């Protein structure tokens, strides 16, 4: 994909981008920023417009139709007023090899926000998310990691480990944006104090950082109890079999849309999803050993002691 050198007449180009990662607080940050009167973010949280190099089948699905053209993409920001900062949040942009350059071509003055999480907990949470969204079919993380190699167009990609190339990913943005245009956040800081982190982001965006902020916990990690039960519930609501279509038609007749959605969510929470089991400490230790070099490099890159913060000091 290439971005035209001249933007379409009347198109509003976004001013800032939350570029990732998944399962690192991007949804909560997006929702809290949307409530600020000087910020406009579209209803579609993840347009993914600049990450066309990533295969959709390896990405968590998005609720809503993705823009296919620049005109459709810019239309997402049409309602932003001249006084507002317009922005979007697509966590895939950090892993994408093309997004940084394409964003810079469209908006060279863009401000970039990245959120990074301790690698082992990130990989575990990402795996649970991909199982929940039916991208991953292997519930066991050890086996999923053993099978994470994916070949696309002759290139090898790794479903989980490729996310944890933090310095390489940040360097793609530093190559096209000045340091003052980038803000790198650590997930632990965001979890410890949502409000303080959001106010830091507001100052970075040059908007009023004294406005009231409603703290939000979004997209909590859950575990799929049974893939079989999950398929049954999905099949029922999709209405693909004659019996399922009959049940779906009855439900649609008896329940308005919002009530049906709440019932569907309740069924999934009660029957399909559950609180994640404690992680396998042996596996987590193995992951920390695998990613220790990346943590060292990122700590040096950000001039911060991440080895201590993330508990990697004793990892050999």
C-alpha positions as CSV (number, residue, x, y, z in Angstrom):
1,X,0.0,0.0,0.0
2,X,1.2,3.5,-0.8
3,X,-0.1,6.8,0.6
4,X,-0.8,9.5,-2.0
5,X,1.4,12.6,-1.6
6,X,-1.6,14.8,-1.5
7,X,-4.4,14.0,0.9
8,X,-8.0,14.0,-0.4
9,X,-9.8,17.4,-0.3
10,X,-11.5,17.9,3.1
11,X,-9.8,14.8,4.6
12,X,-8.8,15.1,8.3
13,X,-5.4,13.4,9.0
14,X,-5.0,12.1,12.5
15,X,-2.5,13.8,14.8
16,X,-1.5,10.9,17.0
17,X,-1.3,7.1,16.9
18,X,-1.4,4.5,19.7
19,X,0.7,1.9,18.0
20,X,0.7,-1.0,20.4
21,X,1.1,-3.6,21.8
22,X,-1.9,-5.8,22.2
23,X,-2.8,-6.9,25.8
24,X,-0.8,-3.9,27.1
25,X,-3.5,-1.4,28.0
26,X,-4.1,0.1,24.6
27,X,-7.9,-0.4,24.8
28,X,-8.2,1.2,28.2
29,X,-6.0,4.1,27.1
30,X,-8.1,4.5,23.9
31,X,-11.3,4.6,25.9
32,X,-10.0,7.1,28.5
33,X,-8.7,9.4,25.8
34,X,-12.0,9.3,23.9
35,X,-13.6,10.9,26.9
36,X,-11.4,14.0,26.7
37,X,-13.2,17.0,25.1
38,X,-10.1,18.1,23.2
39,X,-9.5,14.6,21.7
40,X,-11.4,12.8,18.9
41,X,-11.0,9.1,18.3
42,X,-13.3,7.1,16.0
43,X,-15.7,4.4,17.2
44,X,-13.6,1.9,15.3
45,X,-10.7,1.3,17.7
46,X,-8.4,-0.5,15.4
47,X,-8.5,0.6,11.8
48,X,-5.2,-1.3,11.0
49,X,-5.0,0.7,7.8
50,X,-1.2,1.0,7.8
51,X,-0.5,-2.7,8.8
52,X,-1.5,-4.4,5.6
53,X,1.8,-6.4,5.7
54,X,0.5,-8.5,8.6
55,X,-1.7,-11.5,7.8
56,X,-5.2,-11.1,9.2
57,X,-5.4,-14.7,10.3
58,X,-2.7,-14.1,12.8
59,X,-4.2,-11.0,14.3
60,X,-7.1,-10.6,16.8
61,X,-10.3,-9.8,15.0
62,X,-11.7,-6.3,15.0
63,X,-15.4,-5.4,15.6
64,X,-16.3,-3.3,12.6
65,X,-15.5,-2.9,8.9
66,X,-11.9,-1.9,8.2
67,X,-11.2,1.0,5.8
68,X,-9.8,-0.2,2.5
69,X,-8.9,3.1,0.9
70,X,-7.3,6.3,2.2
71,X,-10.7,8.1,1.7
72,X,-12.4,5.6,3.9
73,X,-9.7,5.9,6.5
74,X,-9.7,9.7,6.7
75,X,-13.5,9.6,6.8
76,X,-13.1,8.0,10.3
77,X,-11.9,11.4,11.5
78,X,-14.4,13.6,9.6
79,X,-16.3,14.5,12.8
80,X,-13.2,15.9,14.6
81,X,-13.3,19.6,15.2
82,X,-10.4,21.9,14.3
83,X,-9.8,22.4,18.0
84,X,-9.5,18.6,18.7
85,X,-6.5,16.3,18.4
86,X,-7.6,13.4,16.3
87,X,-6.0,10.0,16.8
88,X,-6.5,6.2,16.6
89,X,-5.2,3.1,18.3
90,X,-4.0,0.1,16.2
91,X,-1.7,-2.2,18.3
92,X,-0.6,-4.0,15.1
93,X,1.3,-0.9,14.0
94,X,4.2,-1.6,16.3
95,X,4.8,-5.1,14.9
96,X,4.2,-4.0,11.3
97,X,7.2,-3.4,9.1
98,X,5.4,-0.9,6.9
99,X,3.3,1.1,9.3
100,X,5.9,3.6,10.6
101,X,7.0,4.7,7.2
102,X,3.4,5.0,5.9
103,X,2.3,7.0,8.9
104,X,5.2,9.4,8.5
105,X,4.4,9.8,4.8
106,X,0.8,10.8,5.6
107,X,1.5,12.7,8.8
108,X,5.2,13.6,9.4
109,X,4.2,15.6,12.5
110,X,2.4,12.7,14.1
111,X,2.9,11.8,17.8
112,X,3.4,8.2,18.5
113,X,2.5,6.3,21.7
114,X,3.7,2.8,22.4
115,X,3.0,0.6,25.5
116,X,5.3,-2.3,26.3
117,X,4.8,-5.2,28.6
118,X,7.0,-7.7,30.3
119,X,7.6,-10.3,27.6
120,X,6.7,-13.5,29.4
121,X,3.4,-12.2,30.7
122,X,2.7,-10.6,27.4
123,X,3.1,-13.8,25.5
124,X,0.9,-15.7,27.9
125,X,-1.9,-13.0,27.8
126,X,-1.6,-12.8,24.0
127,X,-2.0,-16.6,23.7
128,X,-5.2,-16.5,25.9
129,X,-6.6,-13.7,23.8
130,X,-5.9,-15.5,20.5
131,X,-7.6,-18.6,21.8
132,X,-10.6,-16.6,22.9
133,X,-10.9,-14.9,19.5
134,X,-10.5,-18.2,17.7
135,X,-7.2,-17.3,16.0
136,X,-5.3,-19.9,18.0
137,X,-6.7,-23.5,18.3
138,X,-4.0,-24.8,20.7
139,X,-5.0,-24.2,24.3
140,X,-1.6,-25.3,25.7
141,X,0.9,-22.5,25.5
142,X,3.9,-24.7,25.4
143,X,2.6,-26.5,22.3
144,X,1.4,-23.3,20.8
145,X,4.9,-21.8,21.1
146,X,6.3,-25.0,19.6
147,X,4.0,-24.5,16.6
148,X,4.2,-20.7,16.3
149,X,6.2,-20.7,13.0
150,X,4.0,-19.5,10.1
151,X,5.1,-19.3,6.5
152,X,3.6,-16.5,4.4
153,X,4.7,-15.6,0.9
154,X,8.0,-17.5,1.5
155,X,8.7,-15.7,4.8
156,X,8.8,-17.2,8.2
157,X,6.9,-15.4,11.0
158,X,6.3,-16.3,14.6
159,X,2.9,-15.7,16.1
160,X,4.1,-14.8,19.5
161,X,7.9,-14.2,19.6
162,X,7.9,-11.7,16.8
163,X,5.9,-9.3,19.0
164,X,8.8,-9.2,21.5
165,X,11.3,-7.4,19.3
166,X,10.8,-4.1,21.1
167,X,13.9,-2.2,20.2
168,X,13.7,-3.2,16.6
169,X,10.1,-2.1,16.5
170,X,10.8,1.2,18.2
171,X,13.7,1.9,15.9
172,X,11.4,1.7,12.9
173,X,9.6,4.7,14.3
174,X,12.7,6.5,15.5
175,X,14.0,6.3,11.9
176,X,11.1,8.5,10.6
177,X,10.0,10.5,13.7
178,X,12.0,12.8,16.0
179,X,12.5,11.6,19.6
180,X,10.1,14.3,21.0
181,X,7.3,12.9,18.8
182,X,7.5,9.5,20.5
183,X,6.2,8.5,24.0
184,X,7.1,4.9,25.2
185,X,5.0,3.8,28.2
186,X,5.6,0.7,30.4
187,X,2.5,-1.3,31.1
188,X,3.4,-1.7,34.8
189,X,3.2,2.1,35.3
190,X,-0.1,2.2,33.5
191,X,-1.5,-0.6,35.7
192,X,-0.2,1.0,38.9
193,X,-1.6,4.4,38.2
194,X,-4.0,4.8,35.2
195,X,-4.7,8.4,35.9
196,X,-1.1,9.6,36.2
197,X,-0.2,7.8,33.0
198,X,-3.1,9.2,31.1
199,X,-2.3,12.7,32.3
200,X,1.3,12.2,31.0
201,X,-0.2,11.2,27.6
202,X,-2.4,14.4,27.6
203,X,0.6,16.6,28.2
204,X,2.4,14.8,25.4
205,X,-0.5,15.6,23.1
206,X,-0.6,19.3,24.3
207,X,-4.1,19.1,25.6
208,X,-5.6,20.0,29.0
209,X,-4.2,17.5,31.4
210,X,-6.4,18.7,34.3
211,X,-9.6,17.5,32.8
212,X,-11.5,14.8,34.8
213,X,-10.5,11.3,33.9
214,X,-12.6,8.1,34.4
215,X,-10.3,5.2,34.9
216,X,-11.3,2.1,33.0
217,X,-10.2,-1.5,33.0
218,X,-10.8,-2.9,29.5
219,X,-10.3,-6.2,27.7
220,X,-9.5,-8.3,30.8
221,X,-7.7,-11.6,30.2
222,X,-9.9,-14.7,30.4
223,X,-9.3,-18.3,29.7
224,X,-11.5,-20.5,27.4
225,X,-12.6,-23.3,29.6
226,X,-13.7,-25.6,26.8
227,X,-13.0,-25.2,23.0
228,X,-15.9,-27.6,22.4
229,X,-18.3,-25.5,24.4
230,X,-17.0,-22.4,22.7
231,X,-17.7,-23.9,19.3
232,X,-21.2,-24.9,20.4
233,X,-22.1,-21.4,21.6
234,X,-20.6,-19.8,18.5
235,X,-22.5,-22.2,16.3
236,X,-25.8,-21.5,18.1
237,X,-25.5,-17.7,17.7
238,X,-24.2,-17.9,14.2
239,X,-27.2,-20.0,13.2
240,X,-25.5,-22.2,10.6
241,X,-27.3,-25.4,11.2
242,X,-31.1,-25.8,10.8
243,X,-31.6,-26.3,14.5
244,X,-29.4,-23.3,15.4
245,X,-31.2,-21.1,12.9
246,X,-34.5,-22.0,14.5
247,X,-33.2,-21.2,18.0
248,X,-31.6,-18.0,16.7
249,X,-34.9,-16.9,15.0
250,X,-36.8,-17.5,18.3
251,X,-34.2,-15.5,20.3
252,X,-34.4,-12.6,17.8
253,X,-38.2,-12.6,18.1
254,X,-38.2,-12.6,21.9
255,X,-35.3,-10.4,22.6
256,X,-34.3,-6.9,21.4
257,X,-30.7,-6.6,20.1
258,X,-29.1,-5.1,23.2
259,X,-30.7,-7.8,25.5
260,X,-29.6,-10.6,23.1
261,X,-26.0,-9.2,23.2
262,X,-26.0,-9.1,27.0
263,X,-27.4,-12.7,27.2
264,X,-24.8,-13.9,24.7
265,X,-22.0,-12.3,26.8
266,X,-23.5,-13.8,30.0
267,X,-23.6,-17.3,28.5
268,X,-20.0,-17.0,27.4
269,X,-18.8,-15.7,30.8
270,X,-20.7,-18.4,32.7
271,X,-20.1,-21.4,30.4
272,X,-17.2,-20.7,28.1
273,X,-14.8,-18.2,29.8
274,X,-13.2,-18.3,33.2
275,X,-10.5,-16.8,35.3
276,X,-7.1,-17.9,33.9
277,X,-5.3,-20.6,35.8
278,X,-1.9,-19.6,37.5
279,X,0.8,-19.7,34.8
280,X,3.3,-22.6,34.5
281,X,6.3,-21.2,36.4
282,X,8.7,-23.5,34.6
283,X,7.4,-22.2,31.2
284,X,7.5,-18.6,32.4
285,X,11.1,-19.1,33.5
286,X,12.0,-20.5,30.1
287,X,10.3,-17.5,28.4
288,X,12.2,-15.0,30.7
289,X,15.5,-16.7,29.7
290,X,14.5,-16.5,26.1
291,X,13.6,-12.8,26.2
292,X,16.2,-11.6,28.7
293,X,18.5,-10.2,26.0
294,X,15.5,-8.1,24.7
295,X,14.8,-6.8,28.1
296,X,18.4,-5.8,28.6
297,X,18.5,-4.0,25.2
298,X,15.2,-2.2,25.9
299,X,16.3,-1.1,29.3
300,X,19.4,0.5,27.7
301,X,17.3,2.0,24.9
302,X,15.0,3.6,27.4
303,X,17.6,4.3,30.1
304,X,15.5,2.4,32.6
305,X,16.2,-0.6,34.9
306,X,13.7,-3.1,33.4
307,X,15.6,-6.1,34.7
308,X,14.6,-5.2,38.3
309,X,11.1,-4.0,37.4
310,X,10.3,-7.1,35.5
311,X,12.1,-9.6,37.7
312,X,14.8,-10.6,35.3
313,X,17.7,-9.8,37.6
314,X,18.1,-13.4,38.7
315,X,17.4,-14.9,35.2
316,X,20.5,-16.6,33.8
